[in-house]
Amino acid sequence: MILELPLRDPDLGNPDLVNISYMYFGTRHWKPLVNGYGAHTPPEQEMLREICCWPLPDAPAQAVLTRWGVTHVLLHAGSLSGWQRRALDPWQQALVYRDARDDRVYRLPAAE
């Protein structure tokens, strides 16, 4: 299962609409996504928005994601600010893919 980040896009009229594009483009890889969008937001999704992820999940958020079966995080890093890009440095060992647009895929550490 994949978590696609960022969870919100402040440049959109409704910042949560970014998840619609993730769902649409997910048809290219057909991996299950944590992200979703609908008229009803499950409590788990609200909780995820509160604890996750600027720019990537911290240890408590990783623990939740691992329990949910998330193995990878897809980050659209091209829109990150300088401080957010510096926060990616500790994740370099987990990087498994990076493309020309600076979309990155990280493997979440295994549960302990």
MMTF fields as JSON, N, C-alpha, C and O atoms, coordinates in Angstrom:
{
  "mmtfVersion": "1.0.0",
  "mmtfProducer": "UNKNOWN",
  "numBonds": 447,
  "numAtoms": 448,
  "numGroups": 112,
  "numChains": 1,
  "numModels": 1,
  "chainsPerModel": [1],
  "groupsPerChain": [112],
  "chainIdList": ["A"],
  "bondAtomList": [4, 2, 8, 6, 12, 10, 16, 14, 20, 18, 24, 22, 28, 26, 32, 30, 36, 34, 40, 38, 44, 42, 48, 46, 52, 50, 56, 54, 60, 58, 64, 62, 68, 66, 72, 70, 76, 74, 80, 78, 84, 82, 88, 86, 92, 90, 96, 94, 100, 98, 104, 102, 108, 106, 112, 110, 116, 114, 120, 118, 124, 122, 128, 126, 132, 130, 136, 134, 140, 138, 144, 142, 148, 146, 152, 150, 156, 154, 160, 158, 164, 162, 168, 166, 172, 170, 176, 174, 180, 178, 184, 182, 188, 186, 192, 190, 196, 194, 200, 198, 204, 202, 208, 206, 212, 210, 216, 214, 220, 218, 224, 222, 228, 226, 232, 230, 236, 234, 240, 238, 244, 242, 248, 246, 252, 250, 256, 254, 260, 258, 264, 262, 268, 266, 272, 270, 276, 274, 280, 278, 284, 282, 288, 286, 292, 290, 296, 294, 300, 298, 304, 302, 308, 306, 312, 310, 316, 314, 320, 318, 324, 322, 328, 326, 332, 330, 336, 334, 340, 338, 344, 342, 348, 346, 352, 350, 356, 354, 360, 358, 364, 362, 368, 366, 372, 370, 376, 374, 380, 378, 384, 382, 388, 386, 392, 390, 396, 394, 400, 398, 404, 402, 408, 406, 412, 410, 416, 414, 420, 418, 424, 422, 428, 426, 432, 430, 436, 434, 440, 438, 444, 442],
  "bondOrderList": [1, 1, 1, 1, 1, 1, 1, 1, 1, 1, 1, 1, 1, 1, 1, 1, 1, 1, 1, 1, 1, 1, 1, 1, 1, 1, 1, 1, 1, 1, 1, 1, 1, 1, 1, 1, 1, 1, 1, 1, 1, 1, 1, 1, 1, 1, 1, 1, 1, 1, 1, 1, 1, 1, 1, 1, 1, 1, 1, 1, 1, 1, 1, 1, 1, 1, 1, 1, 1, 1, 1, 1, 1, 1, 1, 1, 1, 1, 1, 1, 1, 1, 1, 1, 1, 1, 1, 1, 1, 1, 1, 1, 1, 1, 1, 1, 1, 1, 1, 1, 1, 1, 1, 1, 1, 1, 1, 1, 1, 1, 1],
  "groupList": [{"groupName": "MET", "atomNameList": ["N", "CA", "C", "O"], "elementList": ["N", "C", "C", "O"], "formalChargeList": [0, 0, 0, 0], "bondAtomList": [1, 0, 2, 1, 3, 2], "bondOrderList": [1, 1, 2], "singleLetterCode": "M", "chemCompType": "L-PEPTIDE LINKING"}, {"groupName": "ILE", "atomNameList": ["N", "CA", "C", "O"], "elementList": ["N", "C", "C", "O"], "formalChargeList": [0, 0, 0, 0], "bondAtomList": [1, 0, 2, 1, 3, 2], "bondOrderList": [1, 1, 2], "singleLetterCode": "I", "chemCompType": "L-PEPTIDE LINKING"}, {"groupName": "LEU", "atomNameList": ["N", "CA", "C", "O"], "elementList": ["N", "C", "C", "O"], "formalChargeList": [0, 0, 0, 0], "bondAtomList": [1, 0, 2, 1, 3, 2], "bondOrderList": [1, 1, 2], "singleLetterCode": "L", "chemCompType": "L-PEPTIDE LINKING"}, {"groupName": "GLU", "atomNameList": ["N", "CA", "C", "O"], "elementList": ["N", "C", "C", "O"], "formalChargeList": [0, 0, 0, 0], "bondAtomList": [1, 0, 2, 1, 3, 2], "bondOrderList": [1, 1, 2], "singleLetterCode": "E", "chemCompType": "L-PEPTIDE LINKING"}, {"groupName": "PRO", "atomNameList": ["N", "CA", "C", "O"], "elementList": ["N", "C", "C", "O"], "formalChargeList": [0, 0, 0, 0], "bondAtomList": [1, 0, 2, 1, 3, 2], "bondOrderList": [1, 1, 2], "singleLetterCode": "P", "chemCompType": "L-PEPTIDE LINKING"}, {"groupName": "ARG", "atomNameList": ["N", "CA", "C", "O"], "elementList": ["N", "C", "C", "O"], "formalChargeList": [0, 0, 0, 0], "bondAtomList": [1, 0, 2, 1, 3, 2], "bondOrderList": [1, 1, 2], "singleLetterCode": "R", "chemCompType": "L-PEPTIDE LINKING"}, {"groupName": "ASP", "atomNameList": ["N", "CA", "C", "O"], "elementList": ["N", "C", "C", "O"], "formalChargeList": [0, 0, 0, 0], "bondAtomList": [1, 0, 2, 1, 3, 2], "bondOrderList": [1, 1, 2], "singleLetterCode": "D", "chemCompType": "L-PEPTIDE LINKING"}, {"groupName": "GLY", "atomNameList": ["N", "CA", "C", "O"], "elementList": ["N", "C", "C", "O"], "formalChargeList": [0, 0, 0, 0], "bondAtomList": [1, 0, 2, 1, 3, 2], "bondOrderList": [1, 1, 2], "singleLetterCode": "G", "chemCompType": "PEPTIDE LINKING"}, {"groupName": "ASN", "atomNameList": ["N", "CA", "C", "O"], "elementList": ["N", "C", "C", "O"], "formalChargeList": [0, 0, 0, 0], "bondAtomList": [1, 0, 2, 1, 3, 2], "bondOrderList": [1, 1, 2], "singleLetterCode": "N", "chemCompType": "L-PEPTIDE LINKING"}, {"groupName": "VAL", "atomNameList": ["N", "CA", "C", "O"], "elementList": ["N", "C", "C", "O"], "formalChargeList": [0, 0, 0, 0], "bondAtomList": [1, 0, 2, 1, 3, 2], "bondOrderList": [1, 1, 2], "singleLetterCode": "V", "chemCompType": "L-PEPTIDE LINKING"}, {"groupName": "SER", "atomNameList": ["N", "CA", "C", "O"], "elementList": ["N", "C", "C", "O"], "formalChargeList": [0, 0, 0, 0], "bondAtomList": [1, 0, 2, 1, 3, 2], "bondOrderList": [1, 1, 2], "singleLetterCode": "S", "chemCompType": "L-PEPTIDE LINKING"}, {"groupName": "TYR", "atomNameList": ["N", "CA", "C", "O"], "elementList": ["N", "C", "C", "O"], "formalChargeList": [0, 0, 0, 0], "bondAtomList": [1, 0, 2, 1, 3, 2], "bondOrderList": [1, 1, 2], "singleLetterCode": "Y", "chemCompType": "L-PEPTIDE LINKING"}, {"groupName": "PHE", "atomNameList": ["N", "CA", "C", "O"], "elementList": ["N", "C", "C", "O"], "formalChargeList": [0, 0, 0, 0], "bondAtomList": [1, 0, 2, 1, 3, 2], "bondOrderList": [1, 1, 2], "singleLetterCode": "F", "chemCompType": "L-PEPTIDE LINKING"}, {"groupName": "THR", "atomNameList": ["N", "CA", "C", "O"], "elementList": ["N", "C", "C", "O"], "formalChargeList": [0, 0, 0, 0], "bondAtomList": [1, 0, 2, 1, 3, 2], "bondOrderList": [1, 1, 2], "singleLetterCode": "T", "chemCompType": "L-PEPTIDE LINKING"}, {"groupName": "HIS", "atomNameList": ["N", "CA", "C", "O"], "elementList": ["N", "C", "C", "O"], "formalChargeList": [0, 0, 0, 0], "bondAtomList": [1, 0, 2, 1, 3, 2], "bondOrderList": [1, 1, 2], "singleLetterCode": "H", "chemCompType": "L-PEPTIDE LINKING"}, {"groupName": "TRP", "atomNameList": ["N", "CA", "C", "O"], "elementList": ["N", "C", "C", "O"], "formalChargeList": [0, 0, 0, 0], "bondAtomList": [1, 0, 2, 1, 3, 2], "bondOrderList": [1, 1, 2], "singleLetterCode": "W", "chemCompType": "L-PEPTIDE LINKING"}, {"groupName": "LYS", "atomNameList": ["N", "CA", "C", "O"], "elementList": ["N", "C", "C", "O"], "formalChargeList": [0, 0, 0, 0], "bondAtomList": [1, 0, 2, 1, 3, 2], "bondOrderList": [1, 1, 2], "singleLetterCode": "K", "chemCompType": "L-PEPTIDE LINKING"}, {"groupName": "ALA", "atomNameList": ["N", "CA", "C", "O"], "elementList": ["N", "C", "C", "O"], "formalChargeList": [0, 0, 0, 0], "bondAtomList": [1, 0, 2, 1, 3, 2], "bondOrderList": [1, 1, 2], "singleLetterCode": "A", "chemCompType": "L-PEPTIDE LINKING"}, {"groupName": "GLN", "atomNameList": ["N", "CA", "C", "O"], "elementList": ["N", "C", "C", "O"], "formalChargeList": [0, 0, 0, 0], "bondAtomList": [1, 0, 2, 1, 3, 2], "bondOrderList": [1, 1, 2], "singleLetterCode": "Q", "chemCompType": "L-PEPTIDE LINKING"}, {"groupName": "CYS", "atomNameList": ["N", "CA", "C", "O"], "elementList": ["N", "C", "C", "O"], "formalChargeList": [0, 0, 0, 0], "bondAtomList": [1, 0, 2, 1, 3, 2], "bondOrderList": [1, 1, 2], "singleLetterCode": "C", "chemCompType": "L-PEPTIDE LINKING"}],
  "groupTypeList": [0, 1, 2, 3, 2, 4, 2, 5, 6, 4, 6, 2, 7, 8, 4, 6, 2, 9, 8, 1, 10, 11, 0, 11, 12, 7, 13, 5, 14, 15, 16, 4, 2, 9, 8, 7, 11, 7, 17, 14, 13, 4, 4, 3, 18, 3, 0, 2, 5, 3, 1, 19, 19, 15, 4, 2, 4, 6, 17, 4, 17, 18, 17, 9, 2, 13, 5, 15, 7, 9, 13, 14, 9, 2, 2, 14, 17, 7, 10, 2, 10, 7, 15, 18, 5, 5, 17, 2, 6, 4, 15, 18, 18, 17, 2, 9, 11, 5, 6, 17, 5, 6, 6, 5, 9, 11, 5, 2, 4, 17, 17, 3],
  "groupIdList": [1, 2, 3, 4, 5, 6, 7, 8, 9, 10, 11, 12, 13, 14, 15, 16, 17, 18, 19, 20, 21, 22, 23, 24, 25, 26, 27, 28, 29, 30, 31, 32, 33, 34, 35, 36, 37, 38, 39, 40, 41, 42, 43, 44, 45, 46, 47, 48, 49, 50, 51, 52, 53, 54, 55, 56, 57, 58, 59, 60, 61, 62, 63, 64, 65, 66, 67, 68, 69, 70, 71, 72, 73, 74, 75, 76, 77, 78, 79, 80, 81, 82, 83, 84, 85, 86, 87, 88, 89, 90, 91, 92, 93, 94, 95, 96, 97, 98, 99, 100, 101, 102, 103, 104, 105, 106, 107, 108, 109, 110, 111, 112],
  "secStructList": [7, 3, 3, 3, 3, 7, 1, 7, 7, 6, 6, 1, 1, 1, 4, 4, 4, 2, 2, 2, 2, 2, 2, 2, 2, 4, 4, 4, 6, 7, 7, 7, 5, 1, 7, 7, 7, 7, 1, 1, 7, 7, 2, 2, 2, 2, 2, 2, 2, 2, 2, 7, 7, 1, 1, 1, 7, 7, 2, 2, 2, 2, 2, 2, 2, 2, 2, 6, 6, 7, 7, 3, 3, 3, 3, 3, 4, 4, 4, 7, 7, 2, 2, 2, 2, 2, 6, 6, 4, 4, 4, 4, 4, 4, 3, 3, 3, 3, 7, 6, 6, 7, 3, 3, 3, 3, 3, 7, 7, 7, 7, 7],
  "xCoordList": [0.847, 0.0, 0.902, 1.991, 0.423, 1.191, 0.461, -0.766, 1.231, 0.727, 1.329, 2.548, 0.494, 0.982, 0.916, -0.099, 2.022, 2.155, 2.514, 3.15, 2.134, 1.48, -0.007, -0.634, -0.55, -1.956, -2.887, -4.043, -2.387, -3.214, -2.42, -1.189, -3.135, -2.51, -3.161, -4.282, -2.466, -3.065, -3.367, -4.11, -2.809, -3.071, -4.424, -4.879, -5.07, -6.385, -7.476, -7.284, -8.617, -9.748, -10.134, -10.402, -10.16, -10.366, -9.061, -8.783, -8.249, -6.921, -6.915, -5.894, -8.054, -8.118, -8.309, -8.179, -8.614, -8.856, -7.621, -7.74, -6.45, -5.239, -5.343, -4.758, -6.081, -6.207, -6.975, -6.794, -7.823, -8.515, -7.505, -7.594, -6.541, -5.529, -4.68, -4.28, -4.395, -3.633, -4.406, -3.828, -5.697, -6.514, -6.542, -6.438, -6.683, -6.725, -5.405, -5.399, -4.294, -3.01, -2.577, -1.661, -3.219, -2.956, -3.33, -2.888, -4.149, -4.496, -3.288, -3.345, -2.205, -0.985, -0.214, 0.437, -0.283, 0.483, -0.406, 0.079, -1.669, -2.63, -2.213, -2.55, -1.482, -1.158, -2.232, -2.693, -2.638, -3.626, -3.085, -1.933, -3.924, -3.553, -4.24, -5.392, -3.522, -4.135, -5.034, -6.107, -4.579, -5.319, -6.658, -6.829, -7.569, -8.874, -9.615, -9.169, -10.726, -11.533, -12.97, -13.269, -13.849, -15.263, -16.076, -15.529, -17.371, -18.257, -18.124, -18.379, -17.724, -17.545, -16.063, -15.421, -15.526, -14.132, -14.082, -14.558, -13.515, -13.437, -12.59, -11.688, -12.871, -12.084, -10.589, -9.76, -10.244, -8.837, -8.137, -6.984, -8.832, -8.255, -8.052, -7.035, -9.006, -8.854, -7.663, -6.88, -7.523, -6.411, -5.089, -4.117, -5.047, -3.832, -3.444, -2.265, -4.398, -4.107, -3.539, -2.744, -3.942, -3.46, -2.043, -1.274, -1.683, -0.366, 0.667, 1.848, 0.261, 1.158, 1.128, 0.025, 2.026, 3.378, 4.087, 3.87, 4.886, 5.586, 7.075, 7.589, 7.783, 7.261, 7.045, 6.337, 7.654, 7.482, 7.068, 7.222, 6.549, 6.057, 7.166, 8.271, 6.835, 7.754, 7.508, 6.677, 8.218, 8.144, 6.728, 6.306, 5.962, 4.603, 3.709, 2.923, 3.827, 3.03, 3.468, 2.631, 4.773, 5.257, 4.678, 4.327, 4.577, 4.027, 2.58, 2.175, 1.802, 0.398, 0.335, -0.42, 1.12, 1.104, 1.519, 0.937, 2.519, 2.968, 1.855, 1.641, 1.142, 0.015, -1.049, -1.722, -1.209, -2.206, -1.73, -2.514, -0.471, 0.049, 0.738, 1.009, 1.025, 1.721, 3.19, 3.839, 3.704, 5.108, 5.944, 7.163, 5.283, 6.007, 5.28, 4.068, 6.064, 5.533, 5.98, 7.166, 5.017, 5.301, 5.186, 4.109, 6.289, 6.336, 6.576, 7.519, 5.731, 5.923, 6.777, 6.256, 8.094, 9.029, 9.268, 9.84, 8.85, 9.113, 8.52, 9.019, 7.471, 6.823, 7.235, 6.656, 8.213, 8.622, 9.513, 10.247, 9.432, 10.294, 11.679, 11.896, 12.61, 13.983, 14.093, 14.793, 13.418, 13.519, 12.905, 13.381, 11.839, 11.225, 12.152, 12.216, 12.87, 13.82, 14.954, 15.4, 15.418, 16.479, 15.986, 16.769, 14.702, 14.138, 14.123, 13.907, 14.351, 14.373, 15.705, 15.784, 16.75, 18.082, 18.128, 18.748, 17.497, 17.57, 16.897, 17.11, 16.107, 15.382, 16.149, 15.643, 17.351, 18.066, 18.284, 18.229, 18.53, 18.748, 17.478, 17.541, 16.325, 15.051, 14.562, 13.547, 15.277, 14.865, 15.026, 16.106, 13.932, 14.007, 13.779, 14.057, 13.273, 13.024, 12.927, 12.4, 13.443, 13.332, 13.283, 14.101, 12.313, 12.215, 12.627, 13.006, 12.552, 12.996, 12.163, 12.655, 10.908, 10.058, 10.254, 9.593, 11.155, 11.457, 10.343, 10.135, 9.627, 8.739, 9.626, 10.478, 9.415, 10.281, 9.449, 8.357, 9.981, 9.364, 10.336, 11.507, 9.812, 10.603, 9.964, 8.741, 10.808, 10.322, 10.266, 11.234, 9.112, 8.995, 9.8, 9.843, 10.439, 11.163, 10.204, 9.026, 10.719, 9.903, 9.493, 10.201, 8.362, 7.872, 8.812, 9.369, 8.979, 9.872, 9.077, 9.651],
  "yCoordList": [-1.161, 0.0, 1.235, 1.229, 2.288, 3.52, 4.702, 4.786, 5.613, 6.911, 7.945, 8.005, 8.752, 9.787, 11.127, 11.48, 11.876, 13.154, 14.269, 14.007, 15.491, 15.961, 15.603, 15.416, 15.512, 15.166, 16.298, 16.06, 17.518, 18.685, 19.597, 19.613, 20.359, 21.34, 22.688, 22.931, 23.577, 24.862, 25.754, 26.726, 25.446, 26.25, 25.948, 26.692, 24.872, 24.523, 25.175, 25.43, 25.444, 26.003, 25.118, 25.61, 23.819, 22.837, 22.048, 21.233, 22.274, 21.656, 20.138, 19.535, 19.508, 18.051, 17.47, 16.26, 18.306, 17.811, 17.184, 16.453, 17.453, 16.853, 15.326, 14.661, 14.772, 13.315, 12.727, 11.554, 13.517, 13.032, 12.747, 11.725, 13.654, 13.418, 12.204, 11.461, 11.986, 10.804, 9.537, 8.565, 9.551, 8.381, 8.156, 7.021, 9.24, 9.123, 8.567, 7.591, 9.187, 8.738, 7.411, 6.768, 6.995, 5.677, 4.551, 3.415, 4.87, 3.845, 3.449, 2.464, 4.201, 3.821, 2.727, 1.899, 2.717, 1.709, 0.674, -0.4, 0.962, 0.048, -0.498, -1.628, 0.308, -0.06, 0.547, 1.657, -0.148, 0.438, 1.706, 1.748, 2.737, 4.025, 4.233, 3.842, 4.853, 5.296, 6.491, 6.642, 7.331, 8.545, 8.199, 7.163, 9.08, 8.939, 10.254, 11.174, 10.339, 11.544, 11.166, 10.403, 11.686, 11.417, 12.358, 13.213, 12.194, 13.054, 12.779, 13.657, 11.558, 11.188, 10.95, 10.177, 11.613, 11.399, 10.506, 10.901, 9.313, 8.41, 9.021, 9.815, 8.659, 9.19, 8.897, 9.706, 7.755, 7.415, 8.418, 8.777, 8.873, 9.842, 11.186, 11.847, 11.589, 12.826, 12.721, 13.663, 11.583, 11.378, 11.432, 12.009, 10.834, 10.841, 12.273, 12.622, 13.092, 14.491, 15.252, 16.176, 14.871, 15.556, 15.144, 15.967, 13.88, 13.399, 13.329, 13.114, 13.5, 13.224, 14.354, 14.867, 14.761, 14.344, 15.537, 15.812, 16.223, 17.391, 17.233, 17.362, 16.969, 16.55, 15.049, 14.575, 14.291, 12.84, 12.424, 13.206, 11.22, 10.808, 10.718, 10.247, 11.183, 10.994, 9.604, 8.852, 9.266, 7.905, 7.498, 6.392, 8.35, 7.924, 7.706, 6.759, 8.573, 8.399, 7.151, 6.436, 6.882, 5.665, 4.422, 3.46, 4.44, 3.281, 3.04, 1.899, 4.114, 3.984, 3.46, 2.533, 4.046, 3.638, 2.18, 1.449, 1.761, 0.369, -0.578, -1.624, -0.204, -1.041, -1.143, -2.167, -0.095, -0.099, -0.872, -1.096, -1.279, -2.021, -1.164, -1.637, 0.085, 0.964, 0.567, 0.443, 0.371, -0.007, 1.087, 1.124, 1.99, 3.022, 4.359, 4.421, 5.425, 6.784, 7.389, 7.381, 7.916, 8.639, 10.115, 10.594, 10.843, 12.261, 13.089, 12.833, 14.074, 15.039, 16.166, 17.173, 15.984, 16.883, 18.184, 19.116, 18.272, 19.467, 20.745, 21.834, 20.63, 21.827, 22.132, 23.018, 21.422, 21.648, 22.879, 23.235, 23.513, 24.654, 24.146, 22.941, 25.074, 24.705, 23.915, 22.903, 24.345, 23.626, 22.24, 21.293, 22.115, 20.802, 19.878, 18.683, 20.412, 19.587, 19.103, 17.962, 19.964, 19.557, 18.451, 17.605, 18.459, 17.428, 16.054, 15.044, 16.008, 14.732, 14.004, 12.8, 14.719, 14.121, 12.813, 11.859, 12.723, 11.453, 10.286, 9.128, 10.577, 9.536, 9.014, 8.141, 9.522, 9.147, 7.648, 7.112, 6.961, 5.51, 4.762, 3.63, 5.384, 4.727, 5.048, 4.507, 5.924, 6.323, 5.157, 4.577, 4.816, 3.721, 4.203, 3.473, 5.433, 5.946, 7.464, 8.035, 8.105, 9.552, 9.846, 9.339, 10.674, 10.975, 12.414, 13.152, 12.805, 14.129, 15.264, 16.386, 14.987, 16.021, 16.091, 16.876, 15.277, 15.183, 14.524, 14.841, 13.608, 12.722, 11.608, 11.068, 11.275, 10.306, 9.217, 9.472, 8.017, 6.907, 6.457, 6.177, 6.397, 5.949, 4.688, 4.555, 3.772, 2.582, 2.905, 3.396, 2.62, 2.823, 1.755, 0.608, 2.119, 1.106, 0.01, 0.266, -1.183, -2.296, -2.041, -1.365, -2.579, -2.425, -3.121, -4.176, -2.518, -3.098, -3.851, -4.411],
  "zCoordList": [0.0, 0.0, 0.0, 0.573, -0.653, -0.836, -0.207, -0.258, 0.388, 0.815, -0.116, -0.275, -0.727, -1.637, -0.933, -0.333, -1.014, -0.317, -1.28, -2.3, -0.996, 0.222, 0.243, -0.799, 1.458, 1.624, 1.209, 0.858, 1.248, 0.92, -0.007, 0.028, -0.837, -1.715, -1.447, -1.893, -0.715, -0.36, -1.561, -1.428, -2.724, -3.918, -4.548, -5.417, -4.124, -4.651, -3.812, -2.623, -4.43, -3.701, -2.527, -1.431, -2.756, -1.695, -1.611, -2.491, -0.564, -0.501, -0.554, -0.882, -0.231, -0.238, -1.637, -1.822, -2.617, -3.972, -4.605, -5.588, -4.067, -4.616, -4.606, -5.46, -3.65, -3.562, -4.738, -5.066, -5.371, -6.571, -7.675, -8.357, -7.85, -8.89, -8.544, -9.441, -7.253, -6.863, -7.216, -7.704, -6.971, -7.294, -8.805, -9.27, -9.568, -11.031, -11.569, -12.319, -11.185, -11.7, -11.093, -11.606, -10.012, -9.445, -10.388, -10.219, -11.387, -12.373, -13.218, -13.954, -13.12, -13.839, -13.111, -13.748, -11.78, -11.051, -10.359, -10.001, -10.165, -9.562, -8.202, -7.848, -7.447, -6.068, -5.169, -5.436, -4.115, -3.212, -2.562, -2.128, -2.499, -1.913, -0.575, -0.385, 0.347, 1.591, 1.289, 1.873, 0.372, 0.019, -0.606, -1.248, -0.401, -1.013, -0.904, -0.218, -1.57, -1.475, -1.721, -2.639, -0.919, -1.093, -0.23, 0.465, -0.281, 0.492, 1.983, 2.807, 2.326, 3.735, 3.987, 3.275, 4.994, 5.36, 6.594, 7.658, 6.47, 7.624, 8.738, 8.467, 9.979, 11.106, 10.968, 11.384, 10.392, 10.211, 9.297, 9.536, 8.247, 7.322, 8.022, 7.81, 8.848, 9.617, 10.562, 10.68, 11.233, 12.143, 11.385, 11.873, 10.195, 9.395, 9.037, 9.094, 8.677, 8.338, 9.529, 9.355, 10.734, 11.926, 12.299, 12.797, 12.066, 12.506, 11.385, 11.658, 10.164, 9.044, 8.033, 7.846, 7.441, 7.176, 6.552, 5.372, 7.258, 6.7, 6.831, 7.943, 5.797, 4.504, 4.411, 3.522, 5.332, 5.364, 6.777, 7.715, 6.94, 8.259, 9.31, 9.04, 10.509, 11.634, 12.224, 11.715, 13.282, 13.841, 14.259, 13.921, 14.989, 15.352, 14.126, 14.093, 13.129, 11.91, 11.156, 10.605, 11.127, 10.477, 11.137, 10.455, 12.457, 13.168, 12.759, 12.537, 12.659, 12.23, 10.802, 10.509, 9.924, 8.516, 8.357, 7.556, 9.115, 9.046, 9.492, 8.879, 10.571, 11.024, 9.948, 9.838, 9.153, 8.081, 6.85, 5.928, 6.819, 5.681, 4.635, 3.531, 4.963, 4.017, 3.98, 5.019, 2.779, 2.611, 1.964, 2.133, 1.215, 0.475, 0.569, 0.771, 0.416, 0.363, -0.955, -1.285, -1.71, -2.945, -2.634, -2.279, -2.764, -2.431, -3.677, -4.425, -3.902, -4.988, -4.416, -3.937, -4.474, -3.795, -4.543, -3.977, -5.783, -6.579, -6.016, -6.299, -5.23, -4.689, -3.25, -2.621, -2.728, -1.346, -1.218, -2.139, -0.064, 0.227, 0.623, 0.748, 0.818, 1.166, 2.445, 2.475, 3.52, 4.792, 4.678, 5.305, 3.873, 3.702, 2.925, 3.213, 1.946, 1.195, 2.095, 1.973, 2.995, 3.926, 4.863, 5.295, 5.17, 6.046, 5.379, 6.048, 4.073, 3.348, 3.513, 3.271, 3.923, 4.005, 4.792, 4.323, 5.978, 6.712, 5.988, 6.349, 4.994, 4.267, 3.051, 2.346, 2.788, 1.57, 1.448, 0.341, 2.549, 2.48, 2.112, 1.631, 2.335, 2.034, 0.62, 0.18, -0.093, -1.445, -2.416, -2.53, -3.121, -4.092, -5.522, -6.474, -5.681, -7.031, -6.979, -6.025, -8.021, -8.188, -9.674, -10.441, -10.083, -11.512, -11.799, -10.889, -13.062, -13.496, -12.899, -12.771, -12.532, -11.921, -10.416, -9.736, -9.897, -8.472, -7.679, -6.508, -8.316, -7.577, -7.022, -7.728, -5.761, -5.102, -4.426, -3.92, -4.43, -3.727, -2.643, -2.903, -1.418, -0.27, 0.298, 0.334, 0.737, 1.437, 2.92, 3.5, 3.529, 4.973, 5.689, 5.244, 6.792, 7.569, 8.052, 8.301, 8.176, 8.669, 10.115, 10.862, 10.493, 11.865, 12.829, 12.524, 13.993, 15.003, 16.033, 16.967]
}
